[in-house]
Amino acid sequence: MRINLLCIGKTDDKEIASLVKYYQNRLPRHWNFEITEIADVKNAKNLSPELLKKEEAKLFLSHTENSDLVILLDENGKQFTSREFAGKIDNWMNLSVKKVSFFIGGAYGFADEIYQRANEKMSLSKMTFTHQMIRLFFVEQIYRADQILQGKPYHND
């Protein structure tokens, strides 16, 4: 199974980028985890929020295959414990899902087309974080899920 985290824009904070890379490098190769940073929409400042979301939707969909399982990282999504999240990943692996694509939207969220395409919405917290911080938190949770599924002591409860 491949896991892809799709994000609008690059991480311009070097410390966050370093920590994202740290957890990404700790994942075993068989997880096939990658981060796809989609270039910001050109002339975004001249677009209304709705038009910007539509342009971002086109970019997301151009990086997505019809067979992908699409999970939106969305403030209104369902929250999971780390163990529940690891269980979801394990279930997807057991179901032979080929690719799971997690989307982090732009500043205004997602267009309706993306909500319609999504298989599920997931929230990492009820709190609001920057899009750059969410990348770090998500990659750490992917690493934590790996450790949980291996029965390693990284996650104590």
N, C-alpha and C positions, 0 to 999 in steps of 0.2 A: 504494500500500500504506500502511496505517496501522500505526503501532507504538505500543502502549500499555504503559506500565509501571504495574502495579497494586500498591499498597502498603497494608498495614494501618497506620493511624495517620498523623499529620502529622509533618513534620520540625520539631522544636522548637528546633533549633540554627540560629541566624540565619546563621552563617558557612557552614555546609553548604548551607542553603537558597539562599544567595546564589550559591555556586559551582554548584549544580545549575542554577539559573536562567541563569547565565553560559553554560554549555555548551548548554543547551536553546535559548537565544536565538541561538546560532551555527549551529544546524542550519537547512538550507534548508527552506522551507515545504513543498516537495514530499515531504519525509519524513513529514509528517503525524504527528509525534511528540507524544505527550501523556503526562502523568503523572496517574493517578487515585489520589488518597489516600482510601482507604476509612476511614470513622470506626471508631474502636476499638469493640469489642463492649462493650455496657453491662454493668456488674457483672462484668467479667472477673475481678476478684480473688476472686469467690465461686465461680468455675467451676474444675473440674479441668482439667488441660492437654488431655485428650482432648475434653472438652466444649467448651472454648474453641476448639480446632482445628475442630471441627464447625461451630460458630457462624461462625467466620471463613470456612469453606468456603462456607457459604450466601451470605455477602457477596461473595466472589470470583465465585461462579457467577452471582449476580444482575447482575454487571457484565460478563458474558461471553456472547457469542453462540455458537451451536452451530458456526458456520463458522470461528470464531477458531482460529488455530494457537496453542496454549498452551505456553509454555516456562516451566518453573519455575526460578528462581534458587535452587539447592539445593546444599548442600555435597557431596552425593554425585553431582552431575551431571558431565557431561563437560566438560573444560577445553579451551579453544581459544586459539590465538594471536590477536592482533588481526587479522592478515590472514585467518585462517581464519574468524573471526567476520564480517568484512566480506564474505567469499565466501559465507557462509550467507545474509546479508541480500540480497546480489546474486542468489543463486539463488532466494530467495523472491520477489523482485521479478520475475524472469524467469518464474517459475511462476504469476504473477498472483495470489499470495496477497493476499487483501483486507485481512486484519488479523492482526497478530501481537501477542499479549498475553503480556507477561513478568510473572510473579508474584513478589513478595517477600513471604514469609510472615511470620507473627507470631513471637513469641519461642520458641514450641515447634515451629515448622515447619508442615507441611501435614497435613491430614486425609487419610485414605485416598481419599476421594472426589476430592480434587484430584489425587492421584497417578494415579488411574484416568483422569481427564479430560485430563491433560497429554499432549502429543505428544512432549515431550522434557524432559530435565533438563540444566541448564547450571550449572557452577560457575565463579565468577570467580576463586577462589583456594582453596588448601588451608587457608589461614589463616581464622580467624574474625574478622568485622568486625561493627560495629553495623549494624542495618537502615538507619540514616540514612546511614552511610558507603557502603553498597552502592548506594544511589540515586545518589550522586555518581560512584562508580566506573563504574556502568553507563551513565549519561548521557555521561560522558566517552568511554567505549568506542563508544557510538553515534556521537558526533561524530567520533571517530577513524576509524570505519568509513566514514563519509561522505568524509572526507579521503582515505583509501586508495582508495576507489572512484573518486574524481575524479582520482587520480594526483598529488595535492598533496604537498608535502614535509613535512607535519605528522608523518608516520610515517617514521622513518629506520631502514633495516635493510640 
